[in-house]
């Protein structure tokens, strides 16, 4: 699996400004990683009748922390 990473920078416009930088961030989807596109189109017809997976527990779903400033 090829994982692409990026740098995430969050700036809060206060006086003085606050900047947070996170290196090597990766995109995470709620339903988890998907199959590569070439493999996905090939196996799609075989997974139509596959039952849905159980949802992720609520305490594991949050990816953004709330600011209580």
VMD Tcl script that draws the C-alpha trace (Angstrom):
set ca {
  {0.00 0.00 0.00}
  {1.33 3.39 -0.96}
  {0.81 5.94 1.79}
  {1.14 9.60 1.00}
  {1.81 11.97 3.85}
  {1.57 15.73 4.15}
  {2.28 18.50 6.64}
  {-0.74 19.89 8.48}
  {-0.49 23.46 9.79}
  {-3.16 25.04 11.99}
  {-2.98 28.78 12.64}
  {-5.04 30.50 15.34}
  {-5.27 34.23 14.71}
  {-4.78 35.49 18.26}
  {-2.33 38.04 19.64}
  {0.30 36.62 19.45}
  {-0.65 34.14 16.69}
  {-0.50 30.43 17.59}
  {0.75 27.95 15.02}
  {0.72 24.16 15.30}
  {2.46 21.99 12.71}
  {2.16 18.23 12.36}
  {4.56 16.50 9.98}
  {3.83 13.22 8.17}
  {0.06 13.43 8.61}
  {-2.02 10.90 6.70}
  {-5.62 11.05 5.54}
  {-7.87 8.66 7.41}
  {-11.39 7.81 6.29}
  {-14.19 6.78 8.62}
  {-14.61 3.40 6.94}
  {-10.89 2.64 6.85}
  {-8.53 2.22 3.94}
  {-9.99 1.08 0.66}
  {-8.66 -1.36 -1.88}
  {-6.52 0.09 -4.66}
  {-8.64 1.36 -7.58}
  {-7.48 -1.31 -10.03}
  {-8.25 -4.07 -7.53}
  {-11.48 -2.39 -6.38}
  {-13.06 -2.29 -9.84}
  {-12.14 -5.94 -10.39}
  {-13.59 -7.23 -7.10}
  {-16.55 -4.85 -6.87}
  {-19.04 -7.26 -8.43}
  {-18.03 -9.94 -5.91}
  {-18.64 -7.73 -2.86}
  {-22.13 -6.42 -3.69}
  {-23.86 -8.89 -1.36}
  {-21.27 -8.53 1.40}
  {-22.93 -7.39 4.68}
  {-21.93 -4.00 6.04}
  {-19.34 -3.92 8.79}
  {-20.29 -2.68 12.24}
  {-19.70 1.06 12.74}
  {-16.64 2.27 14.59}
  {-17.18 2.88 18.30}
  {-17.98 6.59 18.97}
  {-14.94 7.09 21.21}
  {-12.63 5.98 18.36}
  {-14.25 8.09 15.65}
  {-13.11 11.57 16.68}
  {-10.10 12.88 14.79}
  {-10.38 16.55 15.78}
  {-10.06 17.84 19.32}
  {-12.35 20.64 20.46}
  {-10.80 23.87 21.66}
  {-12.07 25.08 25.05}
  {-10.32 28.44 24.87}
}
mol new
graphics top color blue
foreach p $ca { graphics top sphere $p radius 0.5 }
foreach p [lrange $ca 0 end-1] q [lrange $ca 1 end] { graphics top cylinder $p $q radius 0.2 }
display resetview
